[in-house]
C-alpha cells in the first residue's frame, strides 16, 4: 500500500512537470520596444535656432512590434510617431524643437529623459549708420569749398571703434577725424569740407575706416547732389 502511494505521488509530480513544460512552450512570443538613447544636434542649442532631437528605439523582444514614440520638452509634446521594429533591431526617430529662451530644457522620449542646454544669442557686433547728412551748398563753382556734417550712429549691440570717416565725391575727398569708440545707441557728429575739382553733378558717399590703412566700408550715399560749374 505504501509503494502504491509513492507511485501515485510520483505520477502526479511527473504530470505537473510535463504540464509546466508544455505551458512554457506554448507561451506566446512578445515584443518589448524601449527608447534607449537621446541625443541633440547641435549638442548645445541656441535661442531661436532649431535643435534636432534624435531618439533610438530598440525591440528587445522576439517578435516584430509597433509602438508610439512621443517626445515632450518641459512637459509639452513636440512630436510623436509610430515605429515598427523587428526583434533585436533598432530604429532612430528625429524630432525638432526651437527654444525661445536660454537655460536647461527637460526632454523626454517615452520613458527616457535627457537635458538640453540652450545658450542665448551672441551679441550683435557694432553697426553704424549715417544720419542727418547735410551739405552747406548744393551748387558751387570749381574749387569752391562745400561744408558738410553728419551723425554717425552705432545701431549695433556692442561698442565699436572707428579710425576715420571718408566723405568722397568725384574729384574731391575729405577725411573728417573720428578716431573714437562709439557705444551702442550713441552718436558722433562729424564734419568736413569738400573742394570739387571736376564739373558736373555728384552725390557724396560716406565710408568708414575701422583700422588705419584699411579700405573704407561704404555705408551711405547722399540723395542730395552737388552741381559744380
LINLIN-V754024 format. One record per residue. N is the residue number from 1. SS is DSSP state (h for helix, s for strand, l for the rest). PHI is phi in radians with two decimals (NA if undefined). D_CENTER is the distance of its C-alpha to the mean C-alpha in Angstrom with 2 decimals. Layout:
{{N;SS;PHI;D_CENTER} {N;SS;PHI;D_CENTER}}
This chain:
{{1;l;NA;88.47} {2;h;-1.17;86.11} {3;h;-1.10;85.11} {4;h;-1.10;84.32} {5;h;-1.09;82.08} {6;h;-1.12;80.14} {7;h;-1.12;79.90} {8;h;-1.16;78.54} {9;h;-1.10;75.94} {10;h;-1.09;74.90} {11;h;-1.14;74.71} {12;h;-1.14;72.36} {13;h;-1.11;70.06} {14;h;-1.16;69.91} {15;h;-1.10;69.17} {16;h;-1.09;66.35} {17;h;-1.15;64.81} {18;h;-1.10;65.03} {19;h;-1.10;63.51} {20;h;-1.12;60.55} {21;h;-1.14;59.91} {22;h;-1.10;60.17} {23;h;-1.16;57.77} {24;h;-1.10;55.19} {25;h;-1.19;55.48} {26;h;-1.47;55.17} {27;l;-1.08;51.93} {28;l;-1.20;49.23} {29;l;-1.18;46.21} {30;l;-2.29;42.89} {31;l;-1.80;39.18} {32;l;-2.48;36.81} {33;s;-1.72;33.11} {34;s;-2.33;30.74} {35;s;-1.50;27.06} {36;s;-1.96;27.15} {37;s;-2.82;23.58} {38;s;-2.31;19.96} {39;s;-2.46;17.03} {40;s;-2.17;13.23} {41;s;-2.37;10.95} {42;l;-1.29;9.20} {43;l;-1.05;11.87} {44;l;-2.10;9.98} {45;s;-1.43;7.03} {46;s;-2.26;4.87} {47;l;-0.92;6.27} {48;l;1.44;5.63} {49;l;-2.05;3.06} {50;s;-1.19;6.09} {51;s;-2.05;8.04} {52;s;-1.63;11.38} {53;s;-1.84;14.41} {54;s;-1.71;17.31} {55;s;-2.20;20.78} {56;s;-1.96;24.07} {57;s;-1.88;27.27} {58;s;-2.30;30.72} {59;s;-1.71;34.19} {60;l;-1.59;36.57} {61;l;-1.51;39.50} {62;l;-2.04;42.10} {63;l;-2.43;41.51} {64;l;-1.15;38.67} {65;s;-2.77;36.91} {66;s;-2.30;34.14} {67;s;-2.78;32.03} {68;s;-1.41;29.13} {69;s;-1.97;25.84} {70;s;-2.08;24.06} {71;s;-1.98;20.64} {72;s;-2.21;20.12} {73;s;-2.18;17.59} {74;l;0.91;19.53} {75;l;1.49;22.39} {76;s;-1.78;20.87} {77;s;-1.24;21.01} {78;s;-1.98;17.94} {79;s;3.04;19.96} {80;s;-2.70;23.30} {81;s;-2.74;25.20} {82;s;-1.60;28.73} {83;s;-2.04;29.14} {84;s;-2.03;32.48} {85;s;-2.33;33.15} {86;l;-1.33;36.35} {87;l;-1.06;38.16} {88;l;1.31;36.63} {89;l;-1.80;33.55} {90;s;-2.17;29.80} {91;s;-2.56;27.10} {92;s;-1.74;23.30} {93;s;-2.17;21.39} {94;s;-2.22;17.67} {95;s;-2.05;16.02} {96;s;-2.18;12.57} {97;s;-2.65;11.13} {98;s;-2.04;8.53} {99;l;-1.25;9.21} {100;l;-1.81;10.58} {101;l;-2.65;11.62} {102;l;-1.35;11.72} {103;s;2.27;14.33} {104;s;-1.44;15.71} {105;s;-2.18;15.74} {106;s;-1.46;18.80} {107;s;-1.92;18.25} {108;s;-2.16;21.58} {109;s;-2.16;22.65} {110;l;0.92;26.36} {111;l;-1.59;28.10} {112;s;-1.80;25.47} {113;s;-2.36;22.79} {114;s;-2.69;20.05} {115;s;-1.93;17.78} {116;s;-1.74;13.98} {117;s;-1.61;12.93} {118;s;-2.18;9.93} {119;s;-1.77;9.50} {120;l;-1.30;9.42} {121;l;-1.19;7.82} {122;l;-1.12;10.09} {123;l;-1.10;13.03} {124;l;-1.17;13.67} {125;l;-1.21;16.58} {126;l;-1.07;19.99} {127;l;-2.48;20.69} {128;s;-2.02;24.26} {129;s;-2.44;26.19} {130;s;-1.65;29.93} {131;s;-2.27;31.72} {132;s;1.15;35.42} {133;s;-1.14;36.63} {134;s;-2.36;40.42} {135;s;-1.81;43.27} {136;l;-1.24;46.74} {137;l;-2.46;48.47} {138;l;-1.89;47.65} {139;s;-2.46;50.84} {140;s;-2.48;52.48} {141;l;-1.65;54.87} {142;l;-0.92;54.16} {143;l;1.19;53.38} {144;l;-1.34;53.35} {145;s;-1.17;50.64} {146;s;-2.18;47.77} {147;s;-1.47;45.90} {148;s;-2.64;42.29} {149;s;-2.68;39.76} {150;s;-2.81;36.16} {151;s;-1.78;33.56} {152;s;-1.79;30.48} {153;s;-1.97;27.73} {154;s;-1.53;24.54} {155;l;-1.73;21.94} {156;l;-1.54;19.02} {157;l;-1.79;17.95} {158;l;-2.21;19.73} {159;l;-1.17;23.35} {160;s;-2.42;24.27} {161;s;-1.80;27.49} {162;s;-2.15;29.52} {163;s;-1.48;32.60} {164;s;-2.62;34.23} {165;s;-2.00;33.99} {166;s;-2.13;35.76} {167;s;-1.87;37.56} {168;s;-1.98;38.68} {169;s;-2.60;41.23} {170;l;-0.89;43.33} {171;l;1.41;46.08} {172;s;-2.74;44.94} {173;s;-2.08;42.12} {174;s;-2.36;41.64} {175;l;-2.15;39.57} {176;l;-1.13;39.33} {177;s;-1.19;38.56} {178;s;-2.11;35.22} {179;s;0.73;34.53} {180;s;-2.67;32.67} {181;s;-1.74;29.43} {182;s;-1.95;28.09} {183;l;-1.33;26.12} {184;l;-0.98;23.44} {185;l;1.22;25.31} {186;l;-1.69;28.46} {187;s;-2.25;30.67} {188;s;-2.28;33.18} {189;s;-1.60;36.20} {190;s;-2.04;37.39} {191;s;-2.56;40.63} {192;s;-3.02;42.76} {193;s;-2.38;45.42} {194;s;-1.82;45.52} {195;s;-2.17;48.77} {196;l;-1.14;48.76} {197;l;-2.14;50.77} {198;l;-2.41;50.41} {199;l;-1.32;51.74} {200;s;2.51;49.35} {201;s;-1.97;46.55} {202;s;-2.35;43.29} {203;l;-2.11;39.94} {204;l;-1.07;38.69} {205;s;-2.13;35.12} {206;s;-2.01;33.22} {207;s;-2.26;31.30} {208;s;-2.02;29.93} {209;s;-1.93;30.67} {210;l;-1.47;28.34} {211;l;-2.27;30.43} {212;l;-0.96;34.13} {213;l;1.67;34.88} {214;l;-1.32;31.57} {215;l;-1.32;31.63} {216;l;-1.16;30.88} {217;s;-1.81;27.58} {218;s;-1.32;29.01} {219;s;-2.21;27.41} {220;s;-2.74;30.28} {221;s;-2.23;33.36} {222;l;-1.19;36.08} {223;l;-1.50;37.33} {224;l;-1.71;40.69} {225;l;-1.62;42.80} {226;s;-2.00;45.73} {227;s;-1.72;48.90} {228;s;-1.95;50.97} {229;l;-1.75;54.69}}
